[in-house]
Amino acid sequence: MDRTVVLITGCSSGIGLHLALRLASDPSRSFKDPHLLPEPPVYATLRDLRAQGPLWEAARARGCPPGSLETLQLDVRDADSVAAARARVTEGRVDVLVCNAGRGLLGPLEVHTAGAVGSVLDVNVTGTVRTLQAFLPDMKRRRSGRILVTGSMGGLMGLPFNAVYCASKFAIEGLCESLAVLLPPFGVHVSLIECGPVRTAFLEKQEGVPGGALDGADAETRVLFSCYQRHLERIFREAAQDPEEVTEVFLAALRAPRPALRYFSTESFLPLAHLRLADPSGCSYVAAMHRAVFADEPVEEATASDRGDPGLRAPPGARQ
Ligand SMILES: NC(=O)c1ccc[n+]([C@@H]2O[C@H](COP(=O)([O-])OP(=O)(O)OC[C@H]3O[C@@H](n4cnc5c(N)ncnc54)[C@H](OP(=O)(O)O)[C@@H]3O)[C@@H](O)[C@H]2O)c1
């Protein structure tokens, strides 16, 4: 019987790096059948192989056995790069594909350059599609495979000043859910690992300058953006998870005999997600999220009377 071959995108830092190490260093290889040792390496792929230093340093520090990890160049924006990485997997197949590569984009919508918007959509949406197109046909042919995709609570609910990022992660929800409906007869399972805030390089590595050229936004929006930034800092301070914790959720999905479509790294944001579903008009969610982010500002209660007219008010400090 064949041994499990794992390939992960976006392993230069953060969740991808920690997941690659977790799988490579797992002495029991407990996510796999213990009878199938020795294992092939975990294929940790990076957009730019010049950035592989921290991965190898961390692998040494963690005591990953020699041969347990192999790096490959894979830029999800480039179909040739994805195909070349696939061709370099010596086992000739990938059993577990982790689509993890992603980019953030933060700030008022009107200040984003077309290039930044295109790039985020290309990496997060088209990049995931490209990667799936490269590996899925073989999984279907072999009638076996697991696909894990790093999702986000920003793919389940809209977040202010994250409109393009949320659009990309909402797209990933539709992509994965659609495939999950189709693929069971092929023995292929798709799971989204829905992450809340995770302490990684994500915010530093986001596309362009954080917030963009803010002088392109009106004064009221700039005040609201400052308010949002304070909220974001607080959320990261109080609720962010370490990537090590999040990798355990990937492991849970890998170990599941019948994997679910969604796994959540934290339950902290589930009430908001429920609220979205409970009131399909969206009014309750919009009001609650506005209140949560711009907390010191009075926001009308989300009641039935709000529907069609959320009546959200800008903070007094934002008025000109
Ligand atoms: N951190 C959070 O709070 C959070 C929350 C929810 C979801 N997520 C999701 O988690 C995933 C991983 O992010 P992270 O938090 O671990 O942040 P990260 O440390 O910035 O990792 C992102 C990874 O994606 C890679 N990447 C970017 N563009 C790429 C491309 N064109 N081709 C291949 N790889 C590319 C980056 O490589 P380079 O270093 O070469 O750019 C990096 O390795 C993303 O999909 C993100 O949306 C993160």
The ligand as an SDF file (V2000), in Angstrom:
LIG
                    3D

 48 52  0  0  0  0  0  0  0  0999 V2000
   -2.8630   35.1640   10.1680 N   0  0  0  0  0  0  0  0  0  0  0  0
   -4.1510   35.2970   10.2400 C   0  0  0  0  0  0  0  0  0  0  0  0
   -4.6760   36.0120   11.1190 O   0  0  0  0  0  0  0  0  0  0  0  0
   -5.0490   34.5240    9.2820 C   0  0  0  0  0  0  0  0  0  0  0  0
   -6.4180   34.4410    9.5940 C   0  0  0  0  0  0  0  0  0  0  0  0
   -7.2430   33.7330    8.7290 C   0  0  0  0  0  0  0  0  0  0  0  0
   -6.7360   33.1170    7.6020 C   0  0  0  0  0  0  0  0  0  0  0  0
   -5.3970   33.2280    7.3150 N   0  0  0  0  0  0  0  0  0  0  0  0
   -4.9250   32.5810    6.1040 C   0  0  0  0  0  0  0  0  0  0  0  0
   -3.8410   31.7400    6.4180 O   0  0  0  0  0  0  0  0  0  0  0  0
   -3.0480   31.5310    5.2530 C   0  0  0  0  0  0  0  0  0  0  0  0
   -1.5850   31.6180    5.6420 C   0  0  0  0  0  0  0  0  0  0  0  0
   -1.3310   32.9150    6.1410 O   0  0  0  0  0  0  0  0  0  0  0  0
   -0.4090   33.1720    7.4190 P   0  0  0  0  0  0  0  0  0  0  0  0
   -1.2690   33.7490    8.4750 O   0  0  0  0  0  0  0  0  0  0  0  0
    0.3990   31.9830    7.7250 O   0  0  0  0  0  0  0  0  0  0  0  0
    0.4780   34.3930    6.8790 O   0  0  0  0  0  0  0  0  0  0  0  0
    1.9480   34.4340    6.2500 P   0  0  0  0  0  0  0  0  0  0  0  0
    2.9370   34.1050    7.2950 O   0  0  0  0  0  0  0  0  0  0  0  0
    2.0180   35.7500    5.5680 O   0  0  0  0  0  0  0  0  0  0  0  0
    1.9260   33.2550    5.1820 O   0  0  0  0  0  0  0  0  0  0  0  0
    1.3970   33.4160    3.8990 C   0  0  0  0  0  0  0  0  0  0  0  0
    2.1510   32.5120    2.9870 C   0  0  0  0  0  0  0  0  0  0  0  0
    1.5910   32.5980    1.6740 O   0  0  0  0  0  0  0  0  0  0  0  0
    2.6650   32.7470    0.7820 C   0  0  0  0  0  0  0  0  0  0  0  0
    2.3240   33.3490   -0.5020 N   0  0  0  0  0  0  0  0  0  0  0  0
    1.9290   34.6000   -0.7840 C   0  0  0  0  0  0  0  0  0  0  0  0
    1.8110   34.7620   -2.1130 N   0  0  0  0  0  0  0  0  0  0  0  0
    2.1440   33.5620   -2.6720 C   0  0  0  0  0  0  0  0  0  0  0  0
    2.2200   33.0940   -4.0040 C   0  0  0  0  0  0  0  0  0  0  0  0
    1.9610   33.9000   -5.0420 N   0  0  0  0  0  0  0  0  0  0  0  0
    2.5830   31.7980   -4.2180 N   0  0  0  0  0  0  0  0  0  0  0  0
    2.8750   30.9780   -3.1840 C   0  0  0  0  0  0  0  0  0  0  0  0
    2.8510   31.3890   -1.8940 N   0  0  0  0  0  0  0  0  0  0  0  0
    2.4780   32.6720   -1.6570 C   0  0  0  0  0  0  0  0  0  0  0  0
    3.6700   33.6300    1.5170 C   0  0  0  0  0  0  0  0  0  0  0  0
    4.9250   33.5340    0.8500 O   0  0  0  0  0  0  0  0  0  0  0  0
    5.9410   34.7830    0.7550 P   0  0  0  0  0  0  0  0  0  0  0  0
    6.5880   34.8990    2.0970 O   0  0  0  0  0  0  0  0  0  0  0  0
    6.8950   34.3490   -0.2990 O   0  0  0  0  0  0  0  0  0  0  0  0
    5.1740   35.9820    0.3600 O   0  0  0  0  0  0  0  0  0  0  0  0
    3.6270   32.9380    2.8710 C   0  0  0  0  0  0  0  0  0  0  0  0
    4.4300   31.7890    2.8670 O   0  0  0  0  0  0  0  0  0  0  0  0
   -3.5060   32.5720    4.2300 C   0  0  0  0  0  0  0  0  0  0  0  0
   -4.3030   31.9270    3.2580 O   0  0  0  0  0  0  0  0  0  0  0  0
   -4.3680   33.5330    5.0560 C   0  0  0  0  0  0  0  0  0  0  0  0
   -5.3660   34.1230    4.2790 O   0  0  0  0  0  0  0  0  0  0  0  0
   -4.5510   33.9110    8.1330 C   0  0  0  0  0  0  0  0  0  0  0  0
  1  2  1  0
  2  3  2  0
  2  4  1  0
  4  5  1  0
  4 48  2  0
  5  6  2  0
  6  7  1  0
  7  8  2  0
  8  9  1  0
  8 48  1  0
  9 10  1  0
  9 46  1  0
 10 11  1  0
 11 12  1  0
 11 44  1  0
 12 13  1  0
 13 14  1  0
 14 15  2  0
 14 16  1  0
 14 17  1  0
 17 18  1  0
 18 19  2  0
 18 20  1  0
 18 21  1  0
 21 22  1  0
 22 23  1  0
 23 24  1  0
 23 42  1  0
 24 25  1  0
 25 26  1  0
 25 36  1  0
 26 27  1  0
 26 35  1  0
 27 28  2  0
 28 29  1  0
 29 30  1  0
 29 35  2  0
 30 31  1  0
 30 32  2  0
 32 33  1  0
 33 34  2  0
 34 35  1  0
 36 37  1  0
 36 42  1  0
 37 38  1  0
 38 39  2  0
 38 40  1  0
 38 41  1  0
 42 43  1  0
 44 45  1  0
 44 46  1  0
 46 47  1  0
M  CHG  2   8   1  16  -1
M  END
$$$$
